[in-house]
Amino acid sequence: MPKRRKDMHELDDWQQYTVSCLYRPFDIRALYFHPYMIDFPRMEVMQHMLAGENLALVTMRQVSLNEPYTHVLTTRDIVDNRAFVSSKGTTIAFPLYLYPAANRQDLFAQHDTVERRPNLHSGLVSSLATAYGAEPTPEAIFHYIYAVLFAPIYRTKYAEFLKMDFPRIPFTSDVSFFESMGALGARLVALHLLKSPELDPPR
């Protein structure tokens, strides 16, 4: 600990490491996010939330069999691993976009893109483009997924599976249904990020 304190004193840019963190649902707190101060910072994931504008799906792989499945949220910030207070499992964030790693120096660094790229399987995007006649945007796919995860019929039908593994998303071949679900998902995302005009004034 004394060594860490000494290392912190030697940082010239220590002020820049204060960031917003999703601590609990709808509870955003300031966090000093530096390897000297944080155990297991999971930079392989969180770097994508810090590098620029992003959106993440937050969920869990497993929950207690005694808990109803309510473990889904969205955020634009890094995430605490206990954001969902559960007796089993830890919170996992899935960023919508992946940013190129800063200061990467491995053998393949020169071939890495300089732009962010969607964190979506190319086969899925291709299949949806074929079914819908045009490629949906990453945000449209995210909003559809978000709406499905909050649909009561989905949570009821797959209740037992949702307690044992990551949620699986059924995609529709009907573009009208995809768009209508996406519109609901976009509305939910805005509400859950506390950015919706429906919250002005807050109810």
Backbone as JSON, one array per atom type, in Angstrom:
{
  "sequence": "MPKRRKDMHELDDWQQYTVSCLYRPFDIRALYFHPYMIDFPRMEVMQHMLAGENLALVTMRQVSLNEPYTHVLTTRDIVDNRAFVSSKGTTIAFPLYLYPAANRQDLFAQHDTVERRPNLHSGLVSSLATAYGAEPTPEAIFHYIYAVLFAPIYRTKYAEFLKMDFPRIPFTSDVSFFESMGALGARLVALHLLKSPELDPPR",
  "N": [[0.81, -1.21, 0.0], [1.9, 1.37, 0.85], [3.75, 1.68, -1.25], [2.07, 1.93, -3.46], [0.81, 4.34, -2.85], [3.01, 6.03, -3.06], [3.6, 5.7, -5.76], [1.3, 6.86, -6.85], [1.68, 9.53, -6.19], [3.64, 10.2, -7.93], [2.48, 10.4, -10.36], [1.85, 12.47, -13.1], [-0.48, 13.16, -14.34], [-2.71, 12.66, -12.73], [-5.3, 13.6, -12.26], [-6.95, 12.97, -14.41], [-8.1, 10.49, -14.21], [-10.55, 10.15, -12.96], [-13.69, 8.9, -13.37], [-17.06, 8.18, -14.56], [-19.13, 5.69, -13.14], [-21.23, 2.87, -13.33], [-22.61, 1.98, -10.55], [-24.73, 0.77, -9.11], [-28.0, -0.19, -10.3], [-29.17, 2.62, -11.98], [-27.65, 4.24, -10.4], [-25.19, 6.24, -10.58], [-21.83, 6.78, -10.03], [-18.87, 8.68, -9.12], [-15.66, 7.48, -9.85], [-12.32, 6.67, -9.07], [-10.42, 5.53, -11.43], [-7.89, 3.67, -11.83], [-5.13, 1.47, -12.33], [-3.47, 1.41, -10.05], [-5.23, 1.81, -8.03], [-7.46, 0.2, -8.32], [-8.56, -3.09, -8.05], [-8.46, -5.76, -10.34], [-9.33, -4.33, -12.88], [-10.32, -4.96, -15.39], [-9.59, -4.07, -18.01], [-9.6, -4.99, -20.61], [-12.21, -4.99, -21.39], [-13.41, -2.64, -20.29], [-11.92, -0.59, -21.4], [-13.1, 0.01, -23.8], [-15.37, 1.35, -23.1], [-14.36, 3.65, -22.13], [-12.95, 4.83, -24.15], [-14.39, 6.35, -25.97], [-17.56, 7.53, -27.3], [-20.09, 5.29, -26.43], [-22.14, 2.36, -25.86], [-23.46, -0.03, -23.69], [-24.6, -3.35, -23.13], [-25.72, -4.65, -20.16], [-25.56, -7.43, -18.15], [-26.03, -10.69, -16.6], [-24.49, -13.91, -16.24], [-25.43, -15.99, -14.67], [-28.0, -16.35, -12.2], [-29.4, -16.45, -8.89], [-31.47, -19.25, -8.21], [-33.68, -18.59, -6.8], [-34.3, -16.04, -7.42], [-36.18, -13.68, -9.34], [-35.81, -13.08, -12.87], [-34.32, -10.19, -13.51], [-32.1, -8.98, -14.4], [-30.89, -7.05, -16.3], [-29.61, -4.26, -18.0], [-28.71, -1.03, -19.34], [-25.88, 1.0, -20.2], [-23.68, 3.86, -20.43], [-21.32, 3.99, -19.25], [-18.43, 2.73, -17.4], [-18.62, -0.33, -15.46], [-19.55, -1.58, -12.27], [-18.65, -4.7, -10.8], [-20.56, -5.82, -9.22], [-22.96, -4.68, -9.81], [-25.58, -5.55, -10.16], [-27.21, -6.59, -7.44], [-26.81, -9.64, -6.39], [-27.02, -13.02, -5.3], [-25.49, -14.73, -6.67], [-23.07, -15.02, -9.21], [-21.54, -12.45, -11.33], [-21.64, -9.08, -12.58], [-21.68, -8.43, -16.08], [-20.47, -6.64, -18.83], [-21.33, -5.82, -22.16], [-19.96, -4.17, -24.62], [-21.27, -2.1, -27.23], [-19.7, -1.08, -29.25], [-16.32, -1.6, -30.3], [-13.23, -0.22, -29.61], [-10.06, 0.66, -31.11], [-7.1, -0.51, -29.51], [-5.25, 1.6, -27.4], [-1.88, 2.61, -27.81], [-1.0, 0.12, -28.7], [1.31, -2.48, -29.33], [1.88, -4.93, -30.45], [2.53, -7.66, -32.78], [0.49, -7.48, -34.71], [-0.48, -4.93, -34.66], [-0.19, -2.91, -36.62], [-2.06, -3.61, -38.47], [-4.48, -3.16, -37.36], [-7.69, -1.61, -37.2], [-8.33, 1.93, -37.29], [-10.64, 2.99, -36.57], [-13.61, 2.76, -34.56], [-15.42, -0.33, -34.2], [-18.38, -2.26, -34.77], [-19.45, -4.44, -32.18], [-20.49, -6.95, -33.03], [-21.49, -10.08, -34.37], [-20.43, -10.83, -37.61], [-21.78, -12.65, -39.23], [-24.37, -12.67, -38.17], [-25.21, -10.01, -38.68], [-25.1, -10.02, -41.49], [-27.06, -11.98, -42.07], [-29.36, -10.73, -41.09], [-29.43, -8.49, -42.77], [-29.96, -9.71, -45.22], [-32.49, -10.79, -44.69], [-34.0, -8.47, -44.17], [-33.61, -6.78, -46.27], [-31.92, -4.65, -46.15], [-29.02, -3.54, -44.38], [-29.27, -3.48, -40.92], [-28.61, -0.86, -38.54], [-25.99, -0.88, -36.01], [-27.05, 0.19, -33.63], [-29.79, -0.18, -34.03], [-30.0, -2.97, -33.92], [-29.1, -3.38, -31.3], [-31.17, -2.06, -29.88], [-33.37, -3.64, -30.54], [-32.62, -6.1, -29.34], [-32.6, -5.25, -26.69], [-35.28, -4.66, -26.23], [-36.42, -7.2, -26.52], [-35.3, -8.54, -24.31], [-36.62, -7.34, -22.23], [-39.22, -8.03, -22.63], [-42.17, -9.28, -21.32], [-43.29, -11.8, -22.09], [-41.08, -13.14, -23.13], [-39.39, -13.3, -20.89], [-40.95, -14.87, -19.25], [-41.33, -17.27, -20.72], [-38.71, -18.23, -21.0], [-37.75, -18.39, -18.43], [-36.44, -20.25, -16.64], [-34.14, -20.94, -18.08], [-32.86, -18.49, -18.24], [-31.83, -18.16, -15.74], [-29.65, -19.75, -15.68], [-27.75, -19.32, -17.68], [-26.19, -17.11, -20.13], [-28.5, -14.8, -21.65], [-30.28, -15.83, -24.57], [-30.98, -14.63, -27.8], [-33.85, -14.49, -29.74], [-34.19, -13.85, -33.13], [-36.25, -12.12, -35.42], [-37.66, -12.71, -38.7], [-39.23, -10.86, -39.79], [-39.31, -7.71, -40.9], [-40.88, -5.52, -40.16], [-41.74, -6.18, -37.61], [-39.28, -6.31, -36.34], [-38.54, -3.61, -36.49], [-40.58, -2.36, -35.02], [-40.22, -3.49, -32.48], [-37.64, -2.56, -32.08], [-38.1, 0.18, -31.85], [-39.45, 0.3, -29.43], [-37.41, -0.68, -27.81], [-35.49, 1.36, -28.11], [-36.81, 3.43, -26.84], [-36.9, 2.42, -24.23], [-34.14, 2.28, -23.67], [-33.44, 5.0, -23.66], [-34.96, 5.83, -21.47], [-33.79, 4.28, -19.42], [-31.21, 5.23, -19.41], [-31.7, 7.6, -18.34], [-32.19, 9.74, -20.01], [-34.42, 10.38, -21.39], [-37.03, 12.4, -22.8], [-39.42, 11.88, -21.63], [-38.95, 11.84, -18.98], [-38.96, 14.38, -18.08], [-40.84, 16.62, -16.54], [-39.3, 14.53, -13.94], [-41.15, 11.63, -13.01]],
  "CA": [[0.0, 0.0, 0.0], [2.75, 2.57, 0.8], [4.34, 1.82, -2.58], [1.02, 2.44, -4.33], [0.64, 5.77, -2.57], [4.17, 6.71, -3.63], [3.42, 5.69, -7.22], [0.26, 7.84, -7.19], [2.27, 10.88, -6.07], [4.53, 10.43, -9.07], [1.68, 10.57, -11.58], [1.68, 13.87, -13.48], [-1.82, 13.4, -14.88], [-3.58, 11.87, -11.87], [-6.67, 14.1, -12.25], [-7.73, 12.51, -15.54], [-8.59, 9.13, -14.01], [-11.87, 10.13, -12.35], [-14.68, 8.59, -14.4], [-18.37, 7.77, -14.09], [-19.26, 4.24, -13.04], [-22.54, 2.33, -12.94], [-22.36, 1.26, -9.3], [-25.93, -0.03, -8.97], [-28.94, 0.31, -11.3], [-29.52, 4.04, -11.92], [-26.8, 4.87, -9.4], [-23.91, 6.55, -11.23], [-20.92, 7.4, -9.07], [-17.52, 8.99, -9.56], [-14.7, 6.44, -9.46], [-10.94, 6.88, -9.49], [-10.19, 4.29, -12.16], [-6.48, 3.52, -12.18], [-4.64, 0.18, -11.82], [-2.91, 1.55, -8.71], [-6.3, 1.95, -7.05], [-8.55, -0.74, -8.59], [-8.22, -4.5, -8.28], [-9.15, -6.36, -11.49], [-10.06, -3.29, -13.61], [-10.88, -5.53, -16.62], [-9.38, -3.09, -19.08], [-9.91, -5.56, -21.92], [-13.59, -4.6, -21.7], [-13.72, -1.27, -19.9], [-11.26, 0.38, -22.27], [-14.01, 0.39, -24.88], [-16.33, 2.3, -22.55], [-13.63, 4.87, -21.8], [-12.25, 5.36, -25.33], [-15.25, 7.25, -26.73], [-18.99, 7.32, -27.17], [-20.41, 3.87, -26.51], [-23.33, 1.87, -25.19], [-23.2, -1.41, -23.32], [-25.63, -4.18, -22.54], [-25.23, -5.14, -18.88], [-26.36, -8.57, -17.74], [-25.3, -11.69, -15.83], [-24.56, -15.25, -16.8], [-26.23, -16.82, -13.78], [-28.59, -15.71, -11.04], [-29.92, -17.42, -7.95], [-32.73, -19.88, -8.63], [-34.77, -17.99, -6.04], [-34.5, -14.66, -7.87], [-36.76, -13.47, -10.67], [-34.79, -12.54, -13.78], [-34.44, -8.76, -13.79], [-30.7, -8.59, -14.44], [-30.55, -6.45, -17.59], [-29.61, -2.81, -17.99], [-27.8, -0.45, -20.32], [-25.08, 2.08, -19.63], [-22.62, 4.47, -21.24], [-20.18, 4.11, -18.35], [-17.87, 1.48, -16.92], [-19.61, -1.01, -14.62], [-19.1, -2.32, -11.1], [-18.94, -6.12, -11.03], [-21.72, -6.2, -8.41], [-24.01, -3.7, -10.1], [-26.8, -6.25, -9.79], [-27.0, -7.24, -6.15], [-27.29, -10.99, -6.55], [-26.28, -13.98, -4.5], [-24.73, -15.61, -7.57], [-22.62, -14.41, -10.46], [-21.1, -11.06, -11.37], [-22.14, -8.29, -13.7], [-20.84, -8.45, -17.28], [-20.83, -5.6, -19.8], [-21.07, -6.11, -23.56], [-19.97, -2.9, -25.34], [-21.79, -2.16, -28.6], [-18.58, -0.79, -30.15], [-14.96, -1.88, -29.85], [-12.27, 0.8, -30.05], [-8.69, 0.13, -31.2], [-6.35, -0.36, -28.25], [-4.25, 2.67, -27.41], [-0.47, 2.2, -27.59], [-0.8, -1.3, -28.97], [2.62, -2.66, -29.94], [2.15, -6.32, -30.82], [2.84, -7.94, -34.18], [-0.62, -7.17, -35.6], [-0.97, -3.58, -34.39], [-0.25, -2.09, -37.83], [-3.22, -4.01, -39.27], [-5.69, -2.86, -36.61], [-8.42, -0.46, -37.7], [-8.22, 3.13, -36.45], [-12.02, 3.35, -36.25], [-14.34, 1.8, -33.75], [-16.18, -1.26, -35.01], [-19.47, -2.87, -34.0], [-19.15, -5.68, -31.47], [-21.57, -7.84, -33.48], [-21.01, -11.13, -35.26], [-20.69, -10.46, -39.01], [-22.78, -13.56, -39.76], [-25.69, -12.19, -37.75], [-25.53, -8.79, -39.43], [-25.35, -10.43, -42.86], [-28.35, -12.67, -42.12], [-30.42, -9.73, -40.91], [-29.47, -7.68, -43.98], [-30.63, -10.52, -46.24], [-33.9, -10.92, -44.33], [-34.69, -7.18, -44.13], [-33.39, -6.02, -47.51], [-30.91, -3.62, -45.87], [-28.31, -3.85, -43.15], [-29.67, -2.62, -39.8], [-27.51, -0.23, -37.83], [-25.7, -1.52, -34.73], [-27.98, 0.67, -32.62], [-31.09, -0.82, -34.25], [-29.88, -4.34, -33.39], [-29.03, -3.25, -29.85], [-32.5, -1.7, -29.38], [-34.22, -4.84, -30.67], [-32.21, -7.02, -28.28], [-33.01, -4.7, -25.4], [-36.73, -4.83, -26.12], [-36.69, -8.63, -26.3], [-34.9, -8.9, -22.95], [-37.59, -6.79, -21.28], [-40.56, -8.49, -22.97], [-42.68, -10.23, -20.31], [-43.48, -13.15, -22.64], [-39.74, -13.73, -23.25], [-38.9, -13.63, -19.54], [-41.76, -15.97, -18.72], [-41.07, -18.49, -21.48], [-37.34, -18.71, -20.82], [-37.39, -18.04, -17.05], [-35.47, -21.17, -16.05], [-32.89, -20.86, -18.83], [-32.23, -17.2, -17.95], [-31.14, -18.26, -14.46], [-28.51, -20.67, -15.79], [-26.76, -18.97, -18.7], [-26.46, -15.84, -20.78], [-29.73, -14.82, -22.44], [-30.19, -16.07, -26.02], [-31.92, -13.71, -28.43], [-34.5, -14.95, -30.98], [-34.37, -12.78, -34.11], [-37.38, -12.28, -36.32], [-37.42, -12.46, -40.12], [-40.21, -9.84, -40.16], [-38.66, -6.42, -40.7], [-41.8, -4.62, -39.47], [-41.7, -6.52, -36.19], [-37.95, -5.89, -35.89], [-38.54, -2.15, -36.33], [-41.48, -1.97, -33.92], [-39.52, -3.85, -31.24], [-36.52, -1.65, -31.95], [-38.6, 1.47, -31.37], [-39.69, 0.13, -28.0], [-36.11, -0.8, -27.17], [-34.86, 2.68, -28.09], [-37.5, 4.18, -25.8], [-36.42, 1.89, -22.95], [-32.75, 2.68, -23.49], [-33.44, 6.41, -23.27], [-35.47, 5.9, -20.09], [-32.84, 3.69, -18.48], [-30.05, 6.11, -19.33], [-32.22, 8.84, -17.75], [-32.04, 10.77, -21.03], [-35.67, 10.47, -22.12], [-37.89, 13.56, -22.51], [-40.53, 11.44, -20.78], [-38.54, 12.04, -17.59], [-38.9, 15.82, -17.85], [-40.16, 16.42, -15.26], [-39.34, 13.14, -13.47], [-42.4, 11.21, -12.37]],
  "C": [[0.85, 1.28, 0.0], [3.37, 2.79, -0.58], [3.32, 2.39, -3.57], [0.81, 3.93, -4.12], [1.79, 6.58, -3.16], [4.04, 6.79, -5.14], [2.38, 6.73, -7.64], [0.82, 9.26, -7.15], [3.13, 11.22, -7.27], [3.78, 10.58, -10.39], [1.5, 12.06, -11.88], [0.24, 14.19, -13.88], [-2.89, 12.69, -14.04], [-5.04, 12.31, -11.93], [-7.54, 13.46, -13.33], [-8.39, 11.14, -15.31], [-9.92, 9.04, -13.27], [-12.91, 9.97, -13.44], [-16.02, 8.26, -13.75], [-18.47, 6.26, -14.13], [-20.69, 3.88, -12.65], [-22.31, 1.44, -11.72], [-23.5, 0.29, -8.99], [-26.93, 0.51, -10.0], [-29.38, 1.75, -11.0], [-28.72, 4.82, -10.88], [-25.41, 5.05, -9.99], [-23.03, 7.29, -10.23], [-19.57, 7.71, -9.72], [-16.57, 7.93, -9.0], [-13.31, 6.84, -9.94], [-10.44, 5.58, -10.1], [-8.75, 4.24, -12.67], [-6.0, 2.18, -11.62], [-4.01, 0.25, -10.44], [-4.0, 1.5, -7.63], [-7.39, 0.88, -7.17], [-7.99, -2.15, -8.77], [-9.07, -5.02, -9.44], [-9.97, -5.33, -12.27], [-10.7, -3.76, -14.92], [-10.8, -4.55, -17.8], [-9.69, -3.65, -20.46], [-11.34, -5.27, -22.36], [-13.8, -3.11, -21.46], [-13.03, -0.22, -20.75], [-12.19, 0.87, -23.38], [-15.1, 1.35, -24.4], [-15.67, 3.65, -22.24], [-13.07, 5.57, -23.04], [-13.07, 6.37, -26.12], [-16.71, 6.93, -26.5], [-19.33, 5.84, -27.36], [-21.69, 3.58, -25.73], [-23.05, 0.42, -24.86], [-24.47, -2.08, -22.8], [-25.02, -4.79, -21.28], [-26.14, -6.28, -18.43], [-25.5, -9.51, -16.9], [-25.44, -13.05, -16.5], [-25.46, -16.17, -15.97], [-26.81, -15.98, -12.66], [-29.1, -16.82, -10.12], [-31.26, -17.98, -8.43], [-33.92, -19.29, -7.91], [-35.09, -16.56, -6.49], [-35.25, -14.62, -9.19], [-35.71, -12.83, -11.58], [-35.1, -11.08, -14.11], [-33.07, -8.15, -14.05], [-30.27, -8.12, -15.83], [-30.6, -4.94, -17.45], [-28.69, -2.33, -19.11], [-27.05, 0.7, -19.67], [-24.15, 2.65, -20.69], [-21.32, 4.56, -20.45], [-19.56, 2.73, -18.08], [-18.81, 0.94, -15.83], [-18.94, -1.69, -13.43], [-19.51, -3.78, -11.26], [-20.08, -6.64, -10.15], [-22.87, -5.22, -8.63], [-25.39, -4.28, -9.82], [-26.52, -6.97, -8.47], [-27.64, -8.62, -6.23], [-26.43, -11.93, -5.72], [-25.42, -14.9, -5.36], [-24.31, -14.84, -8.82], [-22.2, -12.96, -10.31], [-21.63, -10.39, -12.64], [-21.15, -8.32, -14.86], [-21.37, -7.41, -18.27], [-20.43, -6.04, -21.2], [-21.13, -4.8, -24.34], [-20.51, -3.08, -26.77], [-20.67, -1.93, -29.61], [-17.25, -1.16, -29.48], [-14.02, -0.84, -30.45], [-10.88, 0.18, -30.17], [-7.93, 0.43, -29.92], [-5.32, 0.76, -28.4], [-2.88, 2.09, -27.13], [-0.24, 0.71, -27.81], [0.5, -1.5, -29.75], [2.91, -4.11, -30.32], [2.31, -6.45, -32.33], [1.76, -7.47, -35.15], [-1.14, -5.75, -35.46], [-1.13, -2.75, -35.66], [-1.46, -2.44, -38.7], [-4.55, -3.69, -38.58], [-6.35, -1.62, -37.18], [-8.24, 0.73, -36.75], [-9.61, 3.6, -36.04], [-12.62, 2.33, -35.3], [-15.13, 0.89, -34.67], [-17.26, -1.9, -34.16], [-19.04, -4.2, -33.39], [-20.29, -6.67, -31.75], [-20.99, -8.87, -34.44], [-21.41, -10.79, -36.7], [-21.74, -11.38, -39.65], [-24.19, -13.16, -39.4], [-26.1, -10.98, -38.57], [-25.86, -9.12, -40.88], [-26.71, -11.11, -43.01], [-29.5, -11.69, -41.98], [-30.55, -8.84, -42.15], [-30.19, -8.42, -45.1], [-32.13, -10.6, -45.96], [-34.66, -9.6, -44.47], [-34.5, -6.35, -45.39], [-32.4, -4.89, -47.34], [-30.27, -3.95, -44.53], [-28.76, -2.93, -42.03], [-28.45, -2.02, -39.11], [-27.21, -1.0, -36.54], [-26.67, -1.09, -33.63], [-29.35, 0.03, -32.78], [-31.09, -2.25, -33.71], [-29.86, -4.31, -31.87], [-30.42, -2.98, -29.27], [-33.47, -2.87, -29.48], [-33.91, -5.83, -29.55], [-32.71, -6.54, -26.92], [-34.51, -4.87, -25.18], [-37.09, -6.28, -25.85], [-36.41, -9.01, -24.85], [-35.88, -8.38, -21.89], [-39.02, -7.23, -21.59], [-41.04, -9.51, -21.94], [-42.83, -11.65, -20.84], [-42.14, -13.86, -22.79], [-39.25, -14.18, -21.87], [-39.68, -14.78, -18.92], [-41.41, -17.29, -19.39], [-39.71, -19.09, -21.16], [-36.84, -18.49, -19.38], [-36.3, -18.94, -16.47], [-34.12, -21.11, -16.76], [-32.12, -19.58, -18.47], [-31.48, -17.23, -16.62], [-29.85, -19.06, -14.56], [-27.43, -20.24, -16.76], [-27.09, -17.6, -19.26], [-27.77, -15.91, -21.57], [-29.44, -15.05, -23.92], [-31.29, -15.24, -26.67], [-32.53, -14.32, -29.69], [-34.7, -13.75, -31.91], [-35.5, -13.13, -35.05], [-36.95, -12.07, -37.77], [-38.35, -11.37, -40.65], [-39.63, -8.46, -39.86], [-39.57, -5.44, -39.96], [-41.79, -4.88, -37.97], [-40.36, -6.11, -35.58], [-37.95, -4.39, -35.6], [-39.43, -1.71, -35.17], [-40.86, -2.32, -32.57], [-38.34, -2.91, -31.0], [-36.94, -0.29, -31.42], [-38.89, 1.42, -29.87], [-38.38, 0.04, -27.22], [-35.41, 0.54, -27.06], [-35.48, 3.55, -27.0], [-37.04, 3.74, -24.41], [-34.99, 2.32, -22.66], [-32.68, 4.13, -23.02], [-33.94, 6.59, -21.84], [-34.44, 5.4, -19.09], [-31.53, 4.46, -18.38], [-30.41, 7.45, -18.69], [-32.05, 10.02, -18.7], [-33.35, 11.04, -21.77], [-36.43, 11.76, -21.78], [-39.11, 13.19, -21.67], [-40.22, 11.62, -19.29], [-38.44, 13.52, -17.23], [-40.31, 16.39, -17.74], [-40.2, 14.96, -14.84], [-40.66, 12.82, -12.8], [-42.12, 10.8, -10.92]]
}
